[in-house]
């Protein structure tokens, strides 16, 4: 039996500073009962600008608890 997958884009504005900013959070989805379940293995892509276009500047995956973290990225973006 093949697993059902769904892609959902959520846009969150992040204003970086000269010191950089780490981005972290928890990814959940409503299971078949409507309860928030942890989305282990979810893909998190970070884009520059206000739209999801082009290549992401960073990608990470949610861990077994649905948690993710992207380190300070400002230095990477201006290098």
MARVEX-395206 format. One line per field, with one value per residue (C-alpha): residue number from 1; chain; x, y, z. Coordinates in Angstrom, 1 decimal, padded with zeros to 4 digits, m for minus. Each point is the difference from the previous one (the first is absolute). Layout:
# residues N
resi	NUM:...
chain	A:...
u	X:...
v	Y:...
w	Z:...
# end
This chain:
# residues 79
resi	1:2:3:4:5:6:7:8:9:10:11:12:13:14:15:16:17:18:19:20:21:22:23:24:25:26:27:28:29:30:31:32:33:34:35:36:37:38:39:40:41:42:43:44:45:46:47:48:49:50:51:52:53:54:55:56:57:58:59:60:61:62:63:64:65:66:67:68:69:70:71:72:73:74:75:76:77:78:79
chain	A:A:A:A:A:A:A:A:A:A:A:A:A:A:A:A:A:A:A:A:A:A:A:A:A:A:A:A:A:A:A:A:A:A:A:A:A:A:A:A:A:A:A:A:A:A:A:A:A:A:A:A:A:A:A:A:A:A:A:A:A:A:A:A:A:A:A:A:A:A:A:A:A:A:A:A:A:A:A
u	000.0:001.4:000.2:m002.1:002.1:m001.2:002.0:m001.0:001.8:000.0:001.5:001.6:001.9:003.3:001.9:003.7:002.4:003.7:000.5:m001.9:m003.0:m000.5:m003.4:m001.6:m003.4:m002.3:m001.8:m003.4:m003.0:m003.5:m000.3:m003.1:m001.6:000.9:002.7:003.3:002.6:003.7:001.1:003.3:002.0:m001.8:002.1:000.6:001.3:001.1:m000.2:001.2:m002.7:m003.7:m000.9:000.8:002.0:003.4:002.3:m000.2:002.9:m000.2:m001.8:m000.5:m002.1:m002.2:001.3:m001.9:m001.8:m000.9:002.6:002.3:002.7:001.8:003.2:000.9:m000.1:000.9:003.7:m000.8:m002.3:002.5:003.1
v	000.0:003.4:002.8:003.1:003.2:003.6:003.1:003.2:003.3:002.2:003.4:001.6:003.4:000.0:003.3:m000.7:002.3:000.6:m002.5:m002.7:m001.9:m003.8:m001.3:m002.9:m001.5:m002.9:m001.5:m001.6:m001.1:m001.0:m003.8:m001.9:000.9:003.7:m000.2:001.8:m002.7:000.6:000.1:m002.0:000.2:003.2:002.0:003.7:002.2:003.6:002.5:003.6:002.5:m000.1:m002.9:m003.6:000.1:m001.0:m002.2:000.0:001.5:m002.6:m003.3:m002.1:m002.9:m000.4:m002.5:m002.9:002.5:002.4:002.6:001.8:002.6:002.1:001.7:003.6:000.5:003.6:m000.7:m002.7:002.3:002.8:m002.1
w	000.0:m001.0:002.5:m000.7:m000.2:000.0:m000.6:001.8:m000.3:003.1:m000.4:003.1:m000.2:001.8:000.3:000.4:001.8:m000.3:002.7:m001.9:001.2:000.6:m001.1:001.8:000.6:000.1:m003.0:000.6:m002.0:000.9:000.1:m001.0:003.4:m000.4:002.7:m000.7:m000.8:m000.2:m003.7:000.3:m003.2:m001.3:m002.4:000.9:m002.8:000.5:m002.9:m000.3:m000.8:000.4:m002.3:m000.4:m003.2:m001.1:002.0:003.8:001.9:002.7:000.5:003.2:001.1:003.1:002.5:001.5:002.3:m002.9:001.2:m002.5:000.2:m002.5:001.4:m000.4:m003.7:m000.7:m000.4:m002.6:m001.9:m000.4:m000.6
# end
